[in-house]
Amino acid sequence: MGKLLTAVIYVLLVLVLIVSGILVLPAYRKYKNTKQEVVSLQADLDRVKAEYLTLQQEVHDLQHNASAIEKVAREQYHLSREGEVIYIYSE
């Protein structure tokens, strides 16, 4: 009777381990996928923050620096100072 009881306990233990593995495996996979998504989103956030800081610096320069305004006027709108001649070369 003692050997039978021991065998039953071992079988039940194995069944409990198998069932726990079956129940835990999908949660673990979901955890790994979520962790990868968090890493990806963090990289996107870092990229957007860097872009934001760059744009914020450009806005500050345009608000407080006359040479930044002149640079935009010359490059984007082809404006010049009085008496200057602008040559535009096409490549």
MODELLER restraints for C-alpha pairs under 7 A, 6 or more apart:
rsr = mdl.restraints
at = mdl.atoms
rsr.add(forms.Gaussian(group=physical.xy_distance, feature=features.Distance(at['CA:61:A'], at['CA:68:A']), mean=6.06, stdev=0.5))
rsr.add(forms.Gaussian(group=physical.xy_distance, feature=features.Distance(at['CA:62:A'], at['CA:68:A']), mean=5.51, stdev=0.5))
rsr.add(forms.Gaussian(group=physical.xy_distance, feature=features.Distance(at['CA:62:A'], at['CA:69:A']), mean=5.48, stdev=0.5))
rsr.add(forms.Gaussian(group=physical.xy_distance, feature=features.Distance(at['CA:73:A'], at['CA:79:A']), mean=5.62, stdev=0.5))
rsr.add(forms.Gaussian(group=physical.xy_distance, feature=features.Distance(at['CA:74:A'], at['CA:80:A']), mean=6.26, stdev=0.5))
